Amino acid sequence: MQLLMDNRNRHLHISNSKGDTTMCINKDELSNRVAEIRNLKAMKEELDNQLKSLEFDVISFMKETEQSEYIGTNFKVTYKPQSRTTLDKKALQDILGDDLQPFEKVATYNVLRIR
């Protein structure tokens, strides 16, 4: 996929592997989208902080009352231990050697970063 710029009308074009191009947005629209993304991310961060504070209050209630489950009028809260199993890569290398590639799974995906 290629990103091409048409300087005449300031539109961005996307070219796929077959060479087909489609028009997306112009530079001004892109700037507006980036500004909106930044604004929404700032709002999201503030909301995340508020959520963490409220969740802390709920956890504190559950700990103070020594409950793992609480059922209210229109909600149910549980606070229980949860475990996750992981593999120690270093220990595996000690046993199997350095070639762990046959056991690896690789996921590839696109990442959008705006700075």
N, C-alpha and C positions, 0 to 999 in steps of 0.2 A: 504494500500500500504506500502510495506517495502523496504528499501534500504539496499542491501546486498553488502559486499565487498569480492571479490575473490582475496586473497593475492598472489596467484600464478602468475596471469597475470595482476594484478592491475586494473581490470575492475570493474566498478560498475554495479550491477544488480538490476533491479526493480522487485519486486514480487507483483502481484495483489492479490485481495481477494480470488481468486481461487487457488492460489499457483503457477501460471504460472510465470516464470521469463523471462525477456528479458535483453540482454546486452545493455548498453548505452555507456558511455564513460569511459576511464580510468582516474586515478588520474591526470596524467600530462595534459590530454586534459581538464579536469575540471579546473585545475589551469589556463590554457590558456584562457578558456571561461570566468572565473571570471575576469582575467586581462583585457580581451577585453571589458567586461561589464563595468568595472570601467573606462576604457579609454573613452568609448562611452558616459557614463554618464557625465564625465567631459566636453566632447565636447558639449553635450546637454545643460549643464548648461551655458556654454559660449554662445551658440546660443540663448538660452532663454533670456539671458541678452541683447544680440544684438536686438532680436525681441522686447523686452519691450521698449528699447530705441527708435526704429523706430516707434512703436505703439504710444509712448508718443508724438513724433513729429507730427504724423497724428492727434491725439486728439487735440494737441495744435492748429493745423491749423483749425480744425473744430470749436473749441471754439472761436478763434480769428476772424474767418469769420462769426461766429454765424450761422452756417449751421448744419442741422441735416442729410443732404444727399448731396453727391457730386458725380457727374458722370463724369469720365474722359474718355479718348479715349479707354482704354481697361480694365476699372475697375469701380466699384461703391463702395463708402464708405458711411456707415451710422453710426451716433453716436447719439443714442436716449436712453432715460431712459427705464429701464426694471425693472419690479417688480417681487417679488417672495413671495408667501404666506407660512408662517410656522405656526405651532401650538405651543402655550406656554404650555409646559408640566406641569409646576407648577400650572398654572391657571386651567388646566384640572383636576389635582389631587385635587385641592380645591373644584371643582364642583362634580367630579365623585368618588373621593376617590383615594386610593393608587393603586388599582388594574386596571392598564391600559393594562394589558397583552392581553385581547381580541382585543385590537385595534392596537397592535404592529405587524409589519412585520419584520421578521428577514431574512437577506440575508447572506448565508454562502459561502465563497469562499476561495481558497488557495492563500497565499501571499508568494512571494519569497523575502527574505531579504538577502542581501549580505553586510557584514561589513568588 
